[in-house]
Amino acid sequence: MKIDILSLFPDMFTGFLNESIIKRAIDEHYVEINIINFRDYSKDPHQKVDDYGFGGGPGMVLMPQPIFDCINAIKTPDSKVILMTPQGKVYNQKMAYDLSHEKHLIIICGHYEGFDERIRSLADMEISIGDFVLTGGEIPSMAICDSIIRLIDGVITSESIDSESFNGDLLDYPVYTRPSDFRGMKVPEVLLSGHHANIMAWRLEEQRKRTKERRPDLLERDD
């Protein structure tokens, strides 16, 4: 998979690209990630990428020209263009699975007060990571990439993915490690029994219980 991220602040991605599972996925050629500063595509003598919005209002608005030219330069028939915006569809695990099968993702990170409305015409989809507003789309784009890359075959074990939260619309079950008794808080006996069928049944029940208590909206999806 190839991911191109359009951002005015490429240095924000330094830690993201050079640590943990993402770094290993890049080093082992499961994914190629390019951070593209679309300021480089500005035709303004001073590489200006924003301007005041027509009709007045606070803040500066991203201009269409640099982003249009950048997308035109890198887009291929295999590309899916994603616009990060609070107005987009709220992201979830199913979307992560679907996107993990794409060959080429282009993610546009907005900034400042917003972007010229015509930039929306470039996007195949608009994504939000929740009902709140951030300074720009860089942090959301990292979250999207992390959730997608870990689903690519070979990046992490399939067993880890199969047992995670949101598979089957259930949250994950509780997990424990040594010691079995820590300050009076004991590991459930069933996990110490070695009886795999009973352990699986207990875990499923705990998933259902935890989901009902914490995220009942997930259970309502099946109604």
N, C-alpha and C positions, 0 to 999 in steps of 0.2 A: 504494500500500500504506500501511496505517496500523499503527503499532506502539506499543502502550502498555506501559510497563515499570513494574512496581510495586516501589518501593524505599523504604527508610527513609533513604537517603543520596543524594538527588537531585544534590547538588553533585559527586558523583563522575563524573557524566556531562558536565560542562561542556566539558572538552577534547574528548571524544569527539564531541560534537555540533557543535563549532565549528571543526573542522579538516578539511582534505583532502577526500577523495571523499565522506565522509558529509555534510559541510556543503554541498557542491555538490549532492548528491542532494536534500537538504532544500530548498535555495534554488530548485532547478529543479522542485520539486513532484513528484519521483518517489516520495518517501516522506514521511510525516508521523510524527514521533516525539514521544510525550508521556511525560514522567517523572512518575509519580504517587506521591506520598508517602502510603502507605496509613495512616499515623498519623492523617491527616485524617479517616479514617472510624471512628476509635475512639470508642466511646460512653463510655469511661471519663472522668471529670472531668479527669484529668491526661493524657489521650490515651495511656494505657498500651497497649502492643501485645504485651507478653510477660509470662510468669508462670513460676513453678516447675512442673516437670513432676510429674504424679501418680506416686507410687512412688519419688520421690527421684531422685538423679542430679545430675551437675554442670551448671551453666549454666542459662540461661533459654530458654524455648520460646515461639515465636510463637503467639499466640492466634488462634483461627479467626475470631472476629467481624469484626475490621477488614478482613481479606482477603476474606471472604465478601461483606461489604457493598460493598466496592470493586468486586469482579468483577461483582456484580449490577447495579451502577450503570453500568458501561461495556460490558458484553458485549452483542453483537448476534448474529443468526443466522449472520453471516459470521465470527465470531470463532473462533480456535483458541487455547486456553489452554495455555501451556507452563510447567512448573515446573522451575526450575533446582535440581538436587540431585545429589550424588555417586552416588546410587542409581539415577539415570536411565540410559537408553540412551546409549552413548558416541556423540558427535556425529561425523558425517562429511560429505563433500561431497555425497553423494546426498541426505541430509536437507536440506542447504542448498538444493539445487535444488528439492526438493519444497516447502519452506517459502516459497521466493521467489515461488510462484504463489498464495499465500494472500492474501486481501484484508485481513484484520485479525488481527494477532498480539497476544496479551496474555502478557507474560512476568513471572512471579513470582520475585522475588529473595529467597531465604531469608537468614536471618542468625542470629547468636547460636548456641545449641546445636542448633537445628533448628526444626521447625514441627509444630504439632499434626497428628496423622495424618489428621484429617478434612479438612484442606486438600487432600489428594491427590484427593478426590472432585471438585474443581473442574477438574482438569487433564485435557486431552485427550492430553497426552504429557509425559513426564519426560525431561529431557536432562542429561547430564554431559559436560563437555569433557575428561575424562580421569580416570585413577585416582589422584587426589590431592584434598586438601581445602583449600579457600580460606576466608577469613573470611566471605564472603557470596557471593551470586549476581550481584553487580553486574559484576565483571570478566568472568565467563562470558557474561553477557547481552550485553555489548558485543561479544565475539567472535562470538556467534551473529548479532547484527544486522549486523556488518560483512560476514560471509560471505554473508548473504542479500541485503543491499542492493546489493552489487556485481554480483549476478546479474540484477537487474531490468533489463529492456530499456532501453537508452539511458544507463545510469549509466556504464558503461565500454564500450569497443568489443568486439564479439563475437569478433574475432580474438584479443584478449588472453585472453578466457575459454577459447576453444577449445584454446589451447596450454598451459594451466596444469597443474600437478600434480593427480593424481587423476582427470583425464579419462581414461576407458578403464583405470582402475586402474593408471596409470603415473605416476611422478614426472616433473617437468619436465626438459627437456634443458638442458645447459650453455649459457650465453650469454656473449658477449664484446663488448667495444667497443674503441675506439682507446686506445692504440696497438696495433698487431698484434704487437709484440714489447715486452713490459714486463719488464725485469730478467731477460731470458733465457727468460721464459715466453711462448711463442708461441701465437697463435690457430691452431687447426687449419686446414690448407691448404684443406680442402673448403669452409670458410666464406668463403674469399677467392676461390673459383673462379667464382662467379656462376652455377653450374650448379644450378638450383633442385631438380631431381629428386634429384641426388646429396646436396644439402643436406638435403632432407626424409628421405631414406633414412638419412643419418648421424644426424640428430636422433632418429628413431625407435629406431635401434639404441642410442643413448646413453640414451634413456629406459628401454629394457628393461634395459640393463646397470646403470644407476644404481638402478633399482627392485629388481633381483635382489640387489645388494650391500647396499642400505640398508633396504629394506622388502619382503623376500621374502613377507611375509604378504599383501601386496596381490596378488601373482601367484597365490597359493593360492586366492583367491576363485573363480577360474575352474575349479578342479579338481572 
